[in-house]
Every structure is written in structure tokens, then in C-alpha cells.
Amino acid sequence: MGAVRRLGSSRAFSVVLCVLAALAGVATAAPWRPGDAPQAAAPAAAAPAAAVREFELTAQEADWELFPGASVKAWTYNGTVPGPELRVAEGDLVRVAFTNRLPVPSAVQWEGLDVPESADGGPGRSPGMVPPGGRVVYEFTATGVGTRAYHSPQGDAELQGPLGLYGPFIVDPRAPEPAAYDREYTYTLSEWDLSLTPAVAADAARLPAGRPDVPLSRQLDYDLFLLNGKAHEAIPPIVVRQGERVRLRLINAGNLIHTMHSHGHSFRIVATDGNPVPPGLALTKDSVTLRPSERVDVELHATNPGVWMFHCHMEHHMANGMMTTLRYEGALPIAAVTAPAAPAAALAGHQGHQIGPAPAPAAIGAATATPGSAAAPGTQVVMTDNRYQPGRLTVRAGSSVTWVNRGTNVHTVSAQDASFDSGPIGPGESFTFTFSRPGEFPILCRQHLLNGMTGVVVVQ
Ligand SMILES: [Cu+2]
């Protein structure tokens, strides 16, 4: 510090730079700025020249299918959750034109891309938040090979990420990689709160009563845990052939910690936050934990044919969506122990007319359902485990419907559009709702949506 004061200002600056450069082992005196190509980059002689890569990202509401039969309103980039994979080569000049078709201000931020300040969108930044209907172009040089990401700004006031606004951004090496992989898969991890609708995020509706009195972003209560915006069988599996080396790029775009675990295979962690792990330091593991925003690349050697699970090891995350398979081409899963099929009558339905102690299961199974039939005011719906009986019913406006839980598990009656929610209904308990206006109201059990526990109330 004293040395700087004693020297003339420009000379002092040069000396400091030279010392810093020497310390960093960098041969040039030019200061490095965010957005510059890395100064220690490999010689570019054999590599193709950098290109200008242009992308369009549009934030827009879209219907998104979490799994067959379960569609939600999402906020998306270009209509998908996650948004499109943006892929460039190191050193490319990247231009991303962002159009905001949401009813609220939005922007794009970058994970692991050391962009200049002028490309770091968000509140209090310049270019800052883009108003509804607005457009901005982010421009930066892609530095740092690896698994990166992008997302909307996050904070108490911006509840956009949990509705689907995130996506992968991959920077490939300019020269061919020495260790090429036979296949590569990218999985973006996230969570979904079925009560969080675009209307809630736009401050035009409220979350169900009973959530804690804290800022909205801290009231989230996730129902589903997703890989690439999908749950369970809707997630594309990892398909391999024996002997192949596979790279999995894992990106945690959610708000929770996830621990991804592979059966039958250990893997090597070859990159963290996109940056390569020196070969001698690469850990061999079968579980890897990703905190929010973290990325991990793992290399998996396919040497154990079969059909294996690949999932988050947090039990309710796995049970509610975050599981797929690692399957060898042509392999079939070894059959599970065969359970006797549930008697059709047990699931067939029952128009209950009594509230009281839960009857024995046999009493439920005997009746038949008349789905779609008109029902008198005061209609009752029986919940057995994982079914509403009847699943679809029609009532007149002003009618009350009472759901009675005759099952052994806790269930809920939750409007798909979050307009009402029973909260937990224990065995033997009931919930009554009066429908004041005509319409078609899909309902679901928040605990057992994945088991197909859905229904519809048509109000005439
Ligand atoms: Cu998890």
C-alpha cells in the first residue's frame, strides 16, 4: 500500500499489475476483465475461429405436462420446462435476445458464465428488469468450458423460477476434447408447488390458507420433484450400451438440496459447477449432493447391464417424481414380485351417504359407481386410498359436496387451479365445499397425485 503511494499513479498501477500477473503466472500485462477470453487458454492455432451465436429466449406462460394427465400452467422460456439448452463453443460471442411476454417484469441471469455487468440482468442492474412486452439483448463472450445455466431473477419479490424459468447453458471446448464420451445427458433438477400458479406469482391470487405468514417465496410447499420438468416415467431415461462412457450433466435449478444416486454403478465426478476436476482429484461415488444452483458432471462407465434406478435419495423427492432409470439397450427389468391385482370392486366406487366411523373395506367395495351422473345437492364423495369415488360428478350451482375419507391414508381435496384446498383430511374425517358458480373444477389429492388420485366436479 505504501509503495503505491510513493510511486506515480500510472507507474504504480503497472507495477501492481506486473506483480499480480507474476503471482498468477500470467504472461501478459493486460488486465483481465469479466467477459474476456481466459488468458491462459490453450493455443488457438488448430481450433476453429470463434463465432457469433445468437439466440432468442421468450418468457411466456404455457401449458406444461408434468406427467401424462397432469398439466399445469407454467412460466417458461420458449414454451418448455426447462428452457432450451443453449450451447456454444468457448470464446464465441453470444447474443441472447430476451422478450418478456409475462405480465410481470422479468430478466435473465447466468450461472457460471462470467459475463460483463452489462449482461447481468435483474433488479437494480443495468439492463435491469424487462417490463411486460419489453425486449433486451444480452451480449457476452462465452468463457469457461462446462455446464452452466440461466434463470430468471430470484428473490422474495420475484417468484418466477419455481414456475419453470430456468435452463441449461453448455460451453463446449473450442478444440476437440481429449476424453470424448459416447453419450451425454443433461438433467435439470427442480421442484413444483401445485398451488403456485401464474396468477399467484402475478399477485392476482393467493396461495391456499394455512401457509406461514412470511414472504411468498418462503411459503412454497413442493408437491413434485422433477428432472427436466417431468416426474417419474415421463422423465427420459439414461440409455446406454455396454462399454460406453456416459457423461451426465446435473444442474440444480431448484430451491432444495438433492442427492442423486445411481444403482449398480459408481461414477466419477469430473466437473463441479462446470469446471473440470483434475483427474487425480476426481472422486468416485454413487451419490452426489447438489445444493441450489450447483452443477456436477459425472462420468459413468456402462459395465453392468440391466435396468437400474437413478434418483434423488431423499425419500419423498424420489417417491414424488425425482426418479428415472439407467437402462441398457435391449435390457428388460427383472420382474418385480407379483402382487395380486386389486379387486376391481375395491376401486370401482361408492356413493356414500353416511359420515361416521370408517366402514370395513368390504363395505366400500360392494357398491358401483355412476361416473358422470347428476347428483343431488349434498352429494358425498368417498375417498378410498388413491381414488375419489365417483371420480367425476355433476352438481348444480349452490350445491355442497362432502368428501369423506374412508381410506387409511391422509388425503386432500385440492382444486387444480388452487381456488380451494381442504388441507389434510385424516381417515374418517370429511371436508365440505359449496360450489357457487358453474364450471368444471378438476381436483386432486396433493399427497397422491402421482397415484392418479384426481377427479372433476362439474357445476351446472
Ligand atoms: Cu431431492
Boltz pocket constraint, residues with backbone or C-beta under 6 A from the ligand:
constraints:
  - pocket:
      binder: B
      contacts: [[A, 225], [A, 257], [A, 258], [A, 259], [A, 312], [A, 313], [A, 314], [A, 317], [A, 318], [A, 322]]
      max_distance: 6.0
